[in-house]
């Protein structure tokens, strides 16, 4: 005979066990600062002893205000998004929000599924880095759902109907390429990423602008697309080296691609910074300790996360102004990968 499933412990049972009113127990659960330490500990001990689980969805329905936020990113494996997540938490934790994290892996179907699931959990707002090629239908659906949405890092959704926080990718591409030109390079590849992404198009635009300003004609064969992974960077660098007139420098879509490109150079006995100059984009923490240390464009992902969370909180608490668009300015961080100084192996 199967054991009868135990019913959920109620907050009233916790209150009775702790010898306090239900209202007091509720204040403890919600983290109110107006409860004494002794009372708080009694209630928390009772919750633990009875196995009480806070029903956040029910609480959201009762209060008509959700304390849960959805965060949708493309991949947790990219340190850029890990840093962005840290910034979101830094800001929202202070306001008492709980963050539900979802990863799309750049799949529109997965993005739809995550958004639907988060709505089922009654999230009060969403911060998302949208997948490339989002449709007008997606925009309409998000508007119909009636919850605040803040876009980060990518502006893939058509029509600027949502708040957006990101880096100036055009300026970043221009900075990176201009730096390589100033180092004396004229055969500069742009490697990694795909043209379907708005970020790729903006970084390419900056790259092209820098070439044009220097009087260097664009060579389409130096635009080498690949996955935004180390493996993608290695493969893109291999294709660059196979060109009849290979590049002497490469501006990489992001730092992860740059790491792959540098590993690809080492595989064939070439040294980044000596044989081919490399510049990345993002300035993730590993870029400072890679060998050689990576010259890169600082994109401030943690700062983006903080700003996005702040805007979302304002929307969730009633702000109804026109959509905001906050664009941070990138900075060039020069290290050895683009210096042209010989390195020991």
C-alpha positions in Angstrom: 0.0 0.0 0.0 1.5 3.4 -1.0 2.0 6.0 1.6 -0.5 8.8 1.5 1.1 12.0 0.2 1.6 14.5 3.0 -0.3 17.8 2.6 1.6 21.1 2.3 2.4 22.7 5.6 0.6 26.0 5.9 1.8 29.3 7.3 -0.9 29.1 9.9 0.6 25.8 11.2 4.0 27.5 11.3 2.6 30.4 13.3 0.9 28.0 15.8 4.0 26.0 16.2 6.1 29.1 16.8 3.5 30.7 19.1 3.1 33.8 17.0 0.3 35.3 14.9 0.0 34.4 11.2 0.7 38.0 10.3 4.0 37.9 12.2 5.0 34.6 10.5 4.1 36.2 7.2 6.4 39.2 7.9 9.3 36.9 8.7 8.8 35.0 5.4 8.8 38.3 3.5 12.0 39.4 5.2 10.5 42.4 7.1 13.1 44.3 9.2 10.4 45.1 11.8 10.6 41.7 13.5 12.9 41.0 16.5 15.8 38.6 16.1 14.3 36.3 18.7 10.9 36.1 17.0 12.5 35.6 13.6 14.6 32.7 14.8 11.5 31.0 16.4 9.5 31.2 13.2 12.5 30.1 11.0 13.1 27.1 13.4 9.4 26.1 13.1 9.5 26.4 9.3 12.5 24.1 9.2 11.1 21.6 11.7 7.7 21.4 10.0 9.1 21.4 6.4 7.3 24.6 5.4 7.9 25.7 1.7 7.0 29.3 0.8 4.5 29.3 -2.1 5.8 32.3 -4.0 3.3 32.0 -6.9 0.4 32.1 -4.5 1.9 35.0 -2.7 2.3 36.9 -5.9 -1.3 36.3 -6.8 -2.5 37.5 -3.4 -0.4 40.7 -3.5 -1.0 41.4 -7.2 2.8 42.2 -7.4 5.4 39.6 -8.3 8.7 39.5 -6.5 10.1 37.1 -9.2 12.0 38.2 -12.3 12.9 36.1 -15.3 16.4 36.4 -16.8 16.9 34.8 -20.3 20.4 34.6 -21.7 21.9 32.8 -24.7 24.5 30.7 -22.8 25.8 30.5 -19.3 29.2 29.1 -20.6 30.2 32.6 -22.0 31.7 34.5 -19.1 30.2 37.7 -20.5 26.7 36.4 -19.4 28.0 35.2 -16.1 29.2 38.7 -15.3 25.9 40.2 -16.6 24.1 37.8 -14.3 26.2 38.9 -11.3 25.2 42.5 -12.0 21.5 41.7 -12.2 21.7 39.9 -8.9 23.7 42.7 -7.3 20.8 45.1 -8.0 17.7 42.9 -7.6 18.8 41.1 -4.4 18.8 44.5 -2.7 15.1 44.9 -3.7 14.1 41.5 -2.5 13.5 39.9 -5.9 14.1 36.2 -6.8 15.6 35.6 -10.2 14.6 32.6 -12.5 17.4 31.9 -15.0 16.8 30.4 -18.5 19.2 29.7 -21.3 18.1 29.7 -25.0 21.3 28.5 -26.8 20.1 31.0 -29.5 17.0 28.8 -30.3 13.8 30.8 -31.0 11.7 27.7 -29.9 13.6 27.5 -26.6 13.2 31.3 -26.1 9.4 30.9 -26.6 9.3 27.9 -24.2 11.2 29.8 -21.5 9.0 32.9 -21.7 5.9 30.8 -21.4 7.2 28.9 -18.4 8.2 32.1 -16.7 4.8 33.5 -17.2 3.3 30.4 -15.6 5.4 31.2 -12.6 3.9 34.7 -12.6 7.2 36.6 -13.1 6.7 40.3 -12.8 9.2 41.2 -15.5 11.9 39.8 -17.8 15.5 40.8 -18.6 16.5 39.0 -21.8 19.2 38.8 -24.4 17.0 37.9 -27.4 18.0 35.3 -30.0 18.8 36.6 -33.5 15.8 36.9 -35.9 13.0 37.5 -33.4 9.7 38.0 -35.2 7.1 40.8 -35.1 4.9 38.1 -33.6 7.2 37.8 -30.6 7.0 41.6 -30.0 3.2 41.5 -30.1 3.1 38.5 -27.7 5.4 40.3 -25.2 3.2 43.4 -25.4 0.1 41.3 -24.8 1.5 39.7 -21.8 1.7 43.1 -20.2 4.9 42.7 -18.1 8.0 44.9 -18.3 10.8 43.6 -20.6 14.3 44.9 -20.6 16.6 43.8 -23.5 20.3 43.5 -22.8 23.4 43.1 -25.0 21.5 42.5 -28.2 18.7 44.5 -29.8 17.3 41.8 -32.0 13.6 42.6 -31.6 12.2 44.8 -34.4 10.9 48.3 -33.4 12.2 49.9 -30.3 9.3 49.1 -28.0 11.2 47.8 -25.0 13.9 49.2 -22.7 17.4 48.3 -23.8 20.8 48.4 -22.1 24.0 47.5 -24.1 27.4 48.6 -25.3 28.1 50.7 -28.3 29.2 47.8 -30.6 29.9 50.1 -33.6 32.3 52.2 -31.5 33.9 49.0 -30.1 34.5 47.6 -33.5 36.0 50.9 -34.6 38.3 51.1 -31.5 39.6 47.6 -32.0 40.3 48.0 -35.7 41.8 51.5 -35.3 44.2 50.1 -32.7 45.4 47.4 -35.1 45.8 49.9 -37.9 47.9 52.2 -35.6 50.1 49.1 -35.0 50.9 49.1 -38.7 48.5 46.4 -39.9 46.6 46.6 -43.1 45.4 43.0 -43.6 43.0 42.8 -40.6 40.5 39.9 -40.4 37.2 40.1 -38.6 36.5 36.6 -37.2 33.7 34.9 -35.3 30.0 35.4 -35.0 27.3 35.3 -37.7 25.8 38.0 -39.9 22.3 37.2 -38.6 23.2 38.9 -35.3 22.7 42.6 -34.8 25.8 42.6 -32.6 27.9 41.1 -35.5 26.6 43.7 -37.9 27.3 46.6 -35.6 30.9 45.4 -34.8 31.5 44.8 -38.5 30.2 48.3 -39.2 32.8 49.8 -36.8 35.5 47.6 -38.4 34.6 48.9 -41.8 34.5 52.5 -40.7 38.0 52.3 -39.3 39.3 50.7 -42.5 37.6 53.4 -44.6 39.0 56.2 -42.4 42.5 54.7 -42.9 42.0 54.4 -46.7 42.1 50.6 -46.5 39.8 48.8 -49.0 37.6 46.1 -47.4 38.5 42.6 -48.4 35.4 40.4 -48.0 37.6 37.3 -47.7 38.8 38.6 -44.3 35.2 38.5 -42.9 35.3 34.9 -41.5 32.1 33.8 -39.7 32.1 31.0 -37.1 30.5 29.9 -33.9 31.2 32.2 -30.9 33.2 29.5 -29.1 36.9 28.6 -28.7 36.4 25.9 -31.3 34.8 28.4 -33.6 37.7 30.8 -33.1 40.3 28.0 -33.8 38.5 27.0 -37.0 38.1 30.6 -38.2 41.8 31.3 -37.6 42.7 28.1 -39.5 40.6 29.4 -42.5 42.3 32.8 -42.3 45.7 31.3 -42.4 44.8 29.3 -45.5 44.0 32.5 -47.5 46.4 33.2 -50.4 47.2 36.5 -48.7 46.6 35.8 -44.9 46.0 38.6 -42.4 48.6 40.0 -40.1 46.0 40.8 -37.4 42.5 39.8 -36.4 39.7 41.5 -34.6 37.6 38.8 -32.9 33.9 38.9 -32.3 34.4 38.3 -28.6 37.1 37.2 -26.1 36.1 33.5 -26.3 36.6 33.5 -30.1 39.9 35.3 -29.5 41.1 32.6 -27.1 40.3 30.0 -29.8 42.1 32.0 -32.5 45.2 32.2 -30.3 45.1 28.5 -29.6 44.8 27.9 -33.3 47.9 30.0 -33.9 49.9 28.1 -31.2 48.9 24.8 -32.8 50.8 25.7 -36.0 53.8 27.2 -34.1 52.8 30.8 -34.4 52.7 33.2 -31.4 49.8 35.7 -30.9 51.2 39.2 -30.6 54.4 38.3 -32.4 53.3 36.6 -35.7 49.6 37.8 -35.7 48.1 40.5 -33.6 44.8 39.6 -31.9 42.1 41.8 -30.3 39.0 40.5 -28.6 35.8 42.0 -27.3 34.2 42.0 -23.8 37.2 42.1 -21.4 36.1 39.0 -19.5 38.3 38.2 -16.5 40.3 35.4 -18.3 41.5 37.9 -20.9 44.0 39.4 -18.4 45.6 36.0 -17.5 45.6 34.3 -20.9 49.0 33.7 -22.6 49.7 36.1 -23.9 47.3 38.5 -22.2 44.5 39.6 -24.6 44.1 43.1 -25.9 40.3 43.6 -25.9 37.4 46.0 -25.8 35.8 46.4 -22.4 32.1 45.9 -22.7 31.2 46.1 -18.9 28.7 43.2 -18.7 28.2 43.5 -15.0 27.4 47.2 -15.3 24.9 46.4 -18.1 23.2 43.9 -15.7 23.0 46.5 -12.9 21.5 49.1 -15.2 19.0 46.6 -16.7 17.9 45.4 -13.2 17.4 49.0 -12.0 15.2 49.9 -15.1 13.2 46.7 -14.6 12.6 47.5 -10.9 11.4 50.9 -11.9 9.0 49.5 -14.4 7.7 46.8 -12.0 6.9 49.5 -9.4 4.9 51.7 -11.8 7.1 53.8 -14.0 5.4 54.3 -17.4 7.8 56.6 -19.4 8.8 55.9 -23.0 11.2 53.0 -23.6 14.7 53.8 -22.4 17.8 53.1 -24.4 21.0 53.1 -22.4 24.2 52.7 -24.4 27.5 52.3 -22.5 30.7 53.4 -24.2 33.4 50.8 -24.7 37.1 51.2 -23.8 40.2 49.7 -25.4 42.3 47.6 -23.0 45.8 47.1 -24.5 47.7 44.0 -23.6 50.4 41.8 -25.2 48.4 40.0 -27.8 48.5 43.1 -30.1 51.8 44.6 -29.0 54.1 43.0 -31.5 56.6 42.2 -28.7 58.2 38.7 -29.0 57.2 36.3 -26.3 58.8 33.3 -24.7 57.1 30.0 -25.4 
